[in-house]
Amino acid sequence: MSARWFRRGDHMVMLGAFVGAFLLLALSTFTSWPVGAGPPGQSATEAVNPVYVSQAGDCLNWTRRNLSDVTKVDCAAQHMFEVTGVVDIGSAYGPEAPFPTDEQWQKISEEHCAKTSLDYLKGKFDPFGKYTVGPLNPGERLWAEGQRTLRCGLQVAGPAGGLLPAYGTARTQDQSDVYDPGVCLGITEAKGVGDPVECTKPHTFEIVGVVTLPAGDFPALEKQDQIMSGECVRIAAEYSGGMDFKAQGLIVTWDTRAPESWAAGSHRANCKVGAIPAADNSLTSWDRSVRNPNAPPLTTSNPPQTTAVQQDEPTGAPLHSSSSSSSSTSSATTSASDKPSTSSAAPTTTSR
């Protein structure tokens, strides 16, 4: 059995790029920095909030929902935000200006953070990749006190918009939207692909492997499918200990890369296992793992991304992409739809 699948990109906003190019950027939900040590002007003995002194290239991490424990860390370590630039919007929002609405914050992000982040990445940004762009804003209290300085930055977001830890500077990272083997992606109320969850909980896919496509010119989707189908069948069999997926109501599937992603250097794609789609072609959740229980523990370069980080009171909801890109048999590129479309190309238990 084979199938064509698409992944929802609804946590992303697509923005026209600059200097005539049509590179797209994604905007994450907006984040307010914590109330604590004040901005410049405080005494030298007072603690300085790392946000106020952060500059392009700095990485910030936090574990609390309200960001009250934010610290500056080495970008090689786990972090939640990589600063791409510092912008002042005081000329457009004077001392008496009210705190911006969600729509205004989205406009501010588009006008100030998109180009700042694109420049920071030297023009290399995967619009369907793992990074999103957005501002770290001062919050309502500090805004009322006159604070108009923003930190623009990059964050890693799951399919449903939940924030995930990042490792390494985005300037040198492969931006491919891939997850480590053993990660399970949940399901949203709208039956879309959700953020990472424990594999014992309802999920749409279990990641079984990562394939690096051969370097060179962009391979047509048919060529990518040819490569991925063979690799993913083999990888899934090894991962599961030779499970008969069809007998379990499951199929092997994979992602492909879009031309825009390839141009940004994203050449990696996931192999994964999902449930056979419902009669209306919608995603179906399942609540077990196909990992061979007798296999040795999985090893990853970083801690596995099993859950998304929640935050209190985001200042804006993510915009939605209206663009879509197709994928191939049992493959998926980012699209405006999660719904799979069936295909009968390959008479195997693989698909995506």
N, C-alpha and C positions, 0 to 999 in steps of 0.2 A: 504494500500500500504506500502511496506517496501523496504528498499534499503540498500546496503552496501556502505559506503563512506570511503575515505581515505584522510588524510590531507597532503598537500605538506610540506616537511621539508627542502625546498630549501634554507633557510637562515642558515642551519647548515653544519658544516663540521664534519665528523666522523673520529675520531682518535683512533688508537689502544692504549689501556691503558698500564699500566706499571706493573711490577712484575708479568708477566704472565697472568694477567687478561685481559679481552677484554672489559672493560668498555669503553664507547665512550664519547668523549667530543665534544662540539660544539664551533666553533669559530665565533665570531661576526665580523662585519666590524671593521677595525682598526681606532682608534681615536687619533688625535694629540692634545696635550695639548696647551692651548693658549699662545701666545707670551705676556709676561708681565714682572712681577718681575723675575729676573734671579735666577739661581741656587745658592747654597751655595757660599759665597765669597762676597756677597753684604753687605752693611752696615746695622747695626741693625735698622736704622730708615726707611729703605726702606720696602715697603710691600713685603711679602713673598707669592708667588703663592702657594696655598694649595697643588698643585700636587707635588711640589718639596720636601715637608716634609711628605707626606702621607706614611703610612706604612700599612702592612697587618692588616685588620680589620677596616680600616678607610673607610668612605663612602663619596662620592663626588656628588654634585648636580650642575646643571646648567640649565638655561632656554634659553640662546642665542645660535643661530646656530653655532657660532664660539667658544663657550665655554669660552668667555671672562669674564663671571661672575661666574666662578666655585668657589664653596665654600665647605669647609668640614662641614658635618652635622652629627647629630646623626643618626645611621643606622635605627632607628625606624621611622624616618621621610622620606619624599620622597627623593629619590636619584637616580642617573643615573648610578653610577659606584661604586662597592664595591671592594676595593683593596685586592688582595689575596697574593701579594708578590712584592718585588722589585728586579729586575735583571739588571745586567750590562753586555752588550754584546760587550764591548770594546775590549776584547781579539780576537773576531772574526771579528770586524769591527773597524780597526784602524783609526787614525786621518785623513788619506787621503781617506778613503772609501766613495764612493758616497752614497747618501741617498738610502736606499733599494727600490727595485721595489715591486709591489704588491705581486708577487710570493715569493720574499725574505721575506717580512713581514709575509706571511703565514707560511713559514718555521720557522721563528723566533718564531712565536706564538706556533707552534707545539712543538718546541724544548724547549721552556722556560716557556710559560704560561700554557700549558695543565697540566703538572705534578704539577706545583706550585699550580694551582687552585684545582686539585684533592686532593693534600695533605691538602690544606686549609679546604676542605670539609670532611676531614678524610675518603676519599675513597668513599663517598656517593654522586654520581652525576647521575642525570637522563638524559640520552642522548637524550631523547625526551621531556624533561621538558622545563620550561620557561626560564632557564638561558643559556646564551652563554658566552664563554670565549674569551678574546682578550686582546691586549696590549693598553695602553695609551702611545703613542710614542711622542718624543720631537718635531716632525715637522722638516721641512727642514732647517729653519734658525738656530735653536738651534743645530741641527745635524751638520751643517757646523761649528759651534763654538766648537764642540767636545763633545756635550752631548750624552752619550750612555746609560743612565739609563732609564729603562722602568718600568712602573707600570702595572703589570698583574692584571686582575680583572674580575668580573662577571657583566653582564648586562642582563636585561630582554628584549627580542626581540619578535616582532610580527611575524606572519607567513611569511610575506614578508620581514622581516629583519629590520623594523623600530624599533627604541628604545622606550621602554615604561618605565614609572616610576616604581621603586621598593620600597617596604616598608618592613622593618625588615631585619636583617642580613640573608644572604643565609645559614649560618651555622645551623640555627634553623628553616628555612622556609620549608613548604611543597613545593616541586619542581614541583608538578603537573602542566601541561600546561593547566590551566583553566582560564576562564574569568568570571567576575561577571554577573549576570542576567541583561539584558538590553543592553549589549555590542553587537554591530554588526560588523562582520568581512567583509571587503571589498573584491573586486575581482581584480586580476591583469590582465594585458594585455594578458597574456597567459591563462586566465581563471582559475587561481589558487586562493587559499584562500589568501586574502590580510590582511593588518593590520587593526586595529579597525578604524571605521569611524562612522559618525553620521548615524542613522538608516534611515534618509530621503534620503541618498545617496545610489547608487547601492551597494549591499552587497550580500554575499553568504549565511551567516548564522546570525541568531539572537540568542544570548544565552538566554535561559529561566530558567536555573537552574544549580546547582552543586550537584552531588551525591557523597557521600563517600562510597566506596565499603567496605564490611565487612573485618575486619582484619583477618589475618591468612595466610596460604599458598597462593601462586599465584593462582587465580581462572582462569580456562580455559576460552577462549573467549566466548564459548557457555554459560558458567555460567554468565559471565559478561553481555552478551546480555540479558539473562533472567532477571537479576536484573535491568539493565538499561531500558529495554523496558517498564517494568511495571512502574518504577518510572518516566520515562520521559513522558509517556502518561499522567500520573496524574499531573505532574508539568506543562506541557505545557497547559493542560486544565485550571488549576488554573491561570496561567500567562495570558492567552488570554481571560479568561472569557467564556470558552467553545466554542471557534471558531471551525467551520468546516474547517479544514485545506485543505482537499482534494478539497473542493469546491473553495478554493482560489488558487489552484495550488501549494500547499505547503505540506511538509511532516515533521514529527517529527523525529529527528535523535539524535545520541549520540556518544560519544567517548568511547573507551576502553583503558586499560593500557597494555603495553607490559611487558614481564618478567623483562627486564632491569630497567624499571621505577618502577615496584613493589619492586624490590630489593633495590632501593634507597629510598623507603618510599613514593612514589607517589601513593596514593590510591584514589584520587579524579578525577572525570570526568564530563564533561559538557553534559547537555541536550540542544538541540538547534533545531531551525526550519529553513529549507531551502526550496528553490524552487525545484519542481520536475525536475530532470535532463533532459537535451536536448536529442534528438534522438540518438546522438553519445555518450551519457553517460557523457557529459561534464557538469561542473557546470553552473548553470544559476543564474543570479543576479536578485534581486528585490529591490524595493525602498520604502518600508513602514515598519511599526512596527506592530507586532501582540499583543503588550502589551494592556491589557484591559484599556481603557482610564479612566474608573471609579474606578480603583484599587488605593489603597493608594500608595504614592511614594515608590520606591524601596530604601532600606537601604543597604549600604555596609560598610565594615570595613574601606575601603580606598576610596578616590575619584575614580569614574569609569574611566576606561581606554578607552577613546573615540577616541583619535587620537594619532598617533605615532609622536615622536619627530624627527625633521629633523636636520641634521648636515651639515655644509659646508665642502667640500673637504675631504671626508674620504680617508684614504691612501690605501685602498684595498677593493676589492669586496669580498663578502662572497663566500666561497666554497660551493659546492653542495654535498648533500648526495647521494650516490648510493645505500644505503641500504634501505630496506623496511620492514615493518611489517604489517601483515594482521590484519583486524578487523572483526567484525562480523555484522550480520544483523543490519542495521541502526546504526552501530557503526563505529568509525574510530580511528585507531592508526596512529602514524607518519609513513609516507611512502614516497617514491620518487614520488608518483603520487597523484594528487588531484582528479583524475577521479573516479566517483562512479561506482560500478558494481551492477547491479540490482539483487534482490533476491525476491522470492515470499513466504518467510517463514511465515510472519504474515499478515493476512488479515485486518490490521488496518491502520489508517492514520499515523502511526508512521514509522519512519525510520531515517537514518542518513547518 
